[in-house]
Amino acid sequence: MKSTKSVGRIIGMLLFVQLAGLIVPFVLLHPLTTGSRDFLANAAASSFQIKVAVFLLFANCALTIGIAIAAFPVFRQYSEQMALLLVAVGVIMFSLQAVDNAQVLSMLSLSQQYARAGGPDELFQTLAAAVGSTRRWAHYSELLVIDCWIFVLYTLLYRFAPVPRALAAFGLITVMLHFTGITLPLFLGYRSVTLMGATMALSHIALALWLMAKGFEERLPSPVPG
């Protein structure tokens, strides 16, 4: 059975891979995110990279579940309920990513049909606006669940301190900033503030580096209900 420190070091490496799994697909999906209608002309020519992005998004969600399962023996010492919650939110994240990926592939299929039709058409423009909007709302829902998973992780780390609480507090602040950036377009109609997610990447890197160097704290946790 692996020690607490070695489990922490493994989790640190996996968190690095998880972060890359969130960033790389975002870059690869650029042909779909240049505008609700522009993807009609752009996506078909980037079919392969869009499909790679979809695969990476699925793989990253599976990795997220894997992180929660790998950390479960350590986290259950502090709170079995919170350890299970981390796994459960990871499963929900995977399910919503499947919905988001279906919308991405629908946008790609529409772009391919548009390319075969040979040019602008009012029906295609109308469909593009509808499909693009549907994908956008599915994507925001998925982002909210990602934030929930990260929030549960940092809450667990802050409450029981298997890493320095300053790291966990920094993570909680950054995930709340990202959450704010997502909810602005959902409830107030503003554009999403992408920069609010940059700080969350920094906190993830800081946590991953600490865990790779130090692992989780080796100690017997005080019994805490829930």
BELGI-V843437 format. One line per field, one symbol per residue. phi: phi as a letter, one per 20 degrees, with the letter a starting at -180 (. if undefined). psi: psi as a letter, one per 20 degrees, with the letter a starting at -180 (. if undefined). burial: + if it has 9 or more other ideal C-beta (glycine too) atoms within 8 Angstrom, else -. A space follows every 10 residues. Layout:
BEGIN
phi=???
psi=???
burial=???
END
This chain:
BEGIN
phi=.fffffffff fgffffffff feeffgffeg gedeqfdgfg eefgfdgfff ffffffffff ffffffffff egfffffebf ffffffffff ffgfffffff ffffffffff fffffffnqf bfffffffff ffffffffff fffffgffff ffgffffffd lfcgfffffg ffffffffgf fffgffddnf ffefffefff ffffffffff ffedmffeae fffcfm
psi=pqrgghgghg hgghhghggh ihgghgghjh hijiqhhhhg hhghikgghg hgggghgghh hhhgghghgh ighghhhgoh ghghhggghh ggggghhggg hhhghggggg hhhghhhjaq phgggghggg hggghghhgh gghhhghggh ggghgghggi lirphhgggg ggghhhgggg hgighghijr qpnhhiihhh hghggggggg hhghaqporp qpppq.
burial=---+++++++ +++++++++- +++++--++- ++---++-++ -+++-++-++ ++++-+++++ ++++++++-+ ++-+++-++- -++++++-++ ++++-+++++ +-++++++-+ +++++----- ---++-+++- ++++++-+++ ++++++++++ ++++++++++ +++---++++ ++++++++++ +++++----- -++--++-++ ++++++++++ ++--+++--- ---+--
END
